[in-house]
């Protein structure tokens, strides 16, 4: 028995497959059906789907803390005081 994943689309009580199964007409099959999540075309939706992915990652927390500290450091050049002559 060959197992593979083939996608299709539901039309009422029928599932239209996107490719041929390569089986003879009338062959009985058993299906495990999973819903495929919709993919949005809106910019930023991909980032929203990954939201919280690093929530429990202590190493990532340390990296972000280091970045936060570095940004808080005053790195601006000090202005030169002009001396009166």
N, C-alpha and C positions, 0 to 999 in steps of 0.2 A: 504494500500500500504506500503510495507516494503522498506526502504531506507538503503543502506549500501554501503561501498566502496569496490570495487573489482579491483584488478590490472590485467593488461593484457599487451599484446605486439602487436604492429601494424605489419601486414604482408600484404602489398599492400592495398586493400580496406577492409580487414578483421581485426578484433581485436580478438586475441586469449586470452581468459581469463585464469588466473592461477588457478581458482577454478570453480566449478559448480554453476550456479545461482539457481538451484533447481526449475526451472520453466518448464512447459510443452513445447514441441516442437511447434513452430509456434506462441507462445505468443508474442504479440507486447510489446516493451519496449521503454522507452525514456531515452536517455543518456545525461549526462553532462560530457564532456571529458576534463580532465586536463592533461597536460604533466608533467610527473614525471622527475625532474632533474636527470641527470646522477650523479652517485656517483663514485668518482675517488679513485683509490687505491694508489695514490701517497702520501707519508708521508708529512704532513703539510697542505694538502688541506682543512682539516676540520677547521684549524685555519684561513686560508684565507677566508673561507665562513663566518666567524664571524667578519671579519675585520670591524671596525667602529661601532660595536654594542654598545659600551659605549661612543660614541663620544659626546653626549650631556648630560652626566651624571655628574653633578657638584660634587656629593659626591665622585665619582670615581676619578675626577680630584684632589680633596683634598687629597685622599689616595695616589695617585701617587706623588703628590708634597711632602708629608711627607716622603715617601720612598726616593725620590730624595735628600731631605735635609739630611736625616739620612746617606745616602751613601757619601755625601760630607763632613760630619763631620770627623775629623781626629781621628780615633779610634785606630791607631797603638800605641803599647806601646812605651814609650820614652826609648831611649837607656840609660843605666846606665853609668855614667862617672866613669872610674876607677881612683882612687886617687893614686898618686905616694907616695910610702912610703919612 
